């Protein structure tokens, strides 16, 4: 494991980042799913300060991290590579299932079906596993550190989204929140 990598190559971690960024678009093909996905790209209502923090400290860092993956070769450590790729695949499956459930849900309903039955934030949790997998597969402490940052920052971002849900569907969201964990089955 290293902190900084600066080796441009064809077999670098950018391949995983590309898969992660292209796959949701493939799932959203079709007019019905596009309508369902429309709300996924809409930010929750926020104050001006929250909006600055949201875009500057939450939405921007993943783009910087993905750019950095261009310079991170896959590790030669078989154990790290294997664990990293496994976490990447698990995270990608969780994330894509969340995208599918979001895309196929009626636009004006609280989503409580599919993977949302076991997590209120399955996409964020899946992204965390994707980032951790990329960090391990590349032997990059910097990407692993980013993953920790992402996990902490999405806890805050999720509170903004949950505030919106509580205002829009007060009774239904209160019951859903009581039954379903914020991150996954156990926390």
N, C-alpha and C positions, 0 to 999 in steps of 0.2 A: 504494500500500500504506500502510495506517495501523496503528497499534498498537491503538487502542481505538475501538470503534464502539458507539454507543448510539442506534440508530434502529430503533424497532419498525415493522415493516411486513409486508405480505402476501408480498412478493417478497424475502424474506431467506433466508439460508443455512439457516435452520431447516427449509426444505423438503427439502434434501438429508439433513439429520440425521434427519428423519422417515422418509424412504425407507430409509435405512440401518438404522433401528431396527425398522421394520415388516416389511421383506422376509424376514428369517430366519424369522419366525413363519409367514409364508405357506408357506415351504418345508417347515416341520416339521408341517404339517397331515397327519393320518393316524396311526393307532395305531402302525404299525410304525416310522415315522420318529420319533414321540414317544419311543418306547422307546430308540431309538438316540441321540436328543438328550439324554436324561436325564443321561448321564454328562458331557455338555458343560458343564453348569451346576454340576457338582460340582468343588469345589476340590481340588487335590492335597494329600496329607498335609503338614502344616507344623508347625513349632514355634510357640509363642505369639508370639514376636517376629516371625517370618516372616509369620504370619497378620495381625498388626497392620499391618506394612509392606505386605503384599499388598493388603489392603482399603483402607487409608488412602492409600497412595501410588500404587497401580496401578489398582484398580477404581473408586475415587471420582472422580478427575480427569476421565474421559470424560463423566460426568454433568454436571459443572460446565461443561465445554466445550460440551456440547450445549445447555445452558441459555443460554450466551453467544451461540449462533448465532441466537437470537431477535432479537438487536440488531444483527446484521451483514448489511447489504444486499449484494446481488450487486454486484461491481465493474462500472464502466462501461468498464474497459479490456478490449477485445475479446480481446487476446492472453492476458491472465491468466485471463479467464473461460473461454476455450476450452481452455487447458491444464488449468485447474482442473477443469472438467467432464470432460475426457478422463481425468485421473488418478482422479477420483471413480468413473467408470464402470468403469475397469480394476480398481481396488481393490474395488469392490462385486462385480464378477464373481468375482474371486479369493476374496473372503470368502464369497459365497453358494455357490460350488463347494465350499469347505471345509465349510460347514454341511451341504450335501447329502451329501458323502462321510461326514461324521460321523454324520448322521442315518440313513443306510442301512447303516452298518457293524454287524456283530454286536457287542453290548455288551461282550463279554469278550475281544475281539481287539485287537491292536495295529493301528492303521489305517496301512496302507502303500500303499493303492490310490488311484486318482484323482489329485487334485492333490497328495496327500501323496507321490507319487513324485518330485516335483521340489522340495518344500519340507517341512521338518519343522514349520514354523509358518506355513502359508499364510494362515490367518485373521488372525493378528497383522500379517503383512506387508500383506495386503489392507486391514486397518484403517488402517495407516500411510498407504497411498496415498489412502484415503478422506479421512482428516483433512487430508492435504496438499492434496488437491483442493478440499476445502471452504475451506481457508485462502486458496488462490490465487483461487478463484471469488469469495470475499468481499473479496479484497484485504486480508487480516488477518494482520499479522505475529504477533499474539498466537496465533492458531490454528496458524500455521506453527511458532512456538516450541513450542507444545504438542505438535505432531507430532514434533519432535526429542526432547522429553521422553518421549513415548509410545514411540518407537523404542528409546530407551535403556532405559526401564523394562521393556519387554516382553522384552528380552534376559535380564534377571534372572528375570522370571516364568517364562520358558520353561525356565530351568535347574531350577526347582522341578518343573515338569511332566515334564521329562526324567529327573530323579532318580526320580520315581515310576515312569515307564516302565521305567527300568533295573532297578528292584527287582522290578517285576511280570513283565516279559518280558526277563530278562537277556541271553540269547543272541540272541534275535530283534531286540531294540532295539539291541544293540551292532553287529550287521550293518547294520541300517537306518541308524544314525547314521553309520557308515563310508561308506555309499553316497549319502546324501541331505544336501544343504546345510541349515543351520539356518534361514536366511531365504528363500533362493530359489536359483535355479540357480548363482549365482556367489559367494555368501558366506553 
